Amino acid sequence: MTGEAPAIFVALEQSDLGAAIRQSAWLFPVANVGHILALVMFAGALAVMDIRLLGGLSATSPARVLMRARSIAIAAFVLLAATGFLLFTAEASHLILNPVFQIKLALIGLGLANLAIFEFGVKRAVTDLGPGVAMPASAKTAGLMSLAIWIVVAACGRTIAYF
Amino acid sequence: MLRVMTAASAIVLAAGAAFAHHGWGSYDAAKPVTVAGPIVTSKYENPHATVTVRSEGKVWTVTLAPTSRMSTRGASEKVIAVGKSISAYGYPSTATPDEMRAERITVDGKTFEMR
């Protein structure tokens, strides 16, 4: 299986970093647990944002809710990417060929694209709305897409080891 | 709308938990094999240790447990050193030929559980 992987992923796995992650008694477990803790943080912040976009938590204006949760979501995503990179490096040549991992990567791309559409488009329609005001359909779509995509990303992450 | 989504999330999570049961995936628990012979290569690494074992003219890749669990159970790096004679009972991979996931191994008359 290793032979089929693109050379860059084989090189990454065989790098000093890859060897260090595999051979250290604590590095892999720390990255593993850190990835889950970051996921919990990310999912929490993201759910708050998406629920606000869908019209929940309407006692507070959307801009306030989104701004607060956003910084937590960004910090958590950075932590997810960093710990994910460590976990990936340990077994890069296998993981890159894993179908579930490939689906997960594609969905992360889709999730980020959805976020970009929101940031550069939909956001303008909601930033000036006050508390209790009904959310526009574009915001609801963005929130629903986001929830659906990231839930499947998390499910894929948990499932990689079984394929 | 929110209620529907909560229900949908619960279903996804429940399905995930059900699938995560041991034996699901690419190892055939219905056809256990025992691979016995000398250890050719040995990696005491995360996420799980592996050895290759020469047995009946084939070289098997035997997937073991995470190093923390191995060492807790006394299966240190020395126990699975190259040249040692090992007997591994486990399930063959349905994806990679001559690969198996060990349920337990026996080295020098001592048996170590891997699950």
Chai-1 contact restraints between the chains, C-beta under 6 A:
chainA,res_idxA,chainB,res_idxB,connection_type,confidence,min_distance_angstrom,max_distance_angstrom,comment,restraint_id
A,R22,B,E45,contact,1.0,0.0,6.0,A-B,restraint_1
A,R22,B,N46,contact,1.0,0.0,6.0,A-B,restraint_2
A,Q23,B,E45,contact,1.0,0.0,6.0,A-B,restraint_3
A,F28,B,N46,contact,1.0,0.0,6.0,A-B,restraint_4
A,G56,B,L2,contact,1.0,0.0,6.0,A-B,restraint_5
A,I151,B,S9,contact,1.0,0.0,6.0,A-B,restraint_6
A,I151,B,V12,contact,1.0,0.0,6.0,A-B,restraint_7
A,A155,B,V12,contact,1.0,0.0,6.0,A-B,restraint_8
A,A155,B,G16,contact,1.0,0.0,6.0,A-B,restraint_9
A,R158,B,G16,contact,1.0,0.0,6.0,A-B,restraint_10
A,Y162,B,W24,contact,1.0,0.0,6.0,A-B,restraint_11
A,Y162,B,G25,contact,1.0,0.0,6.0,A-B,restraint_12
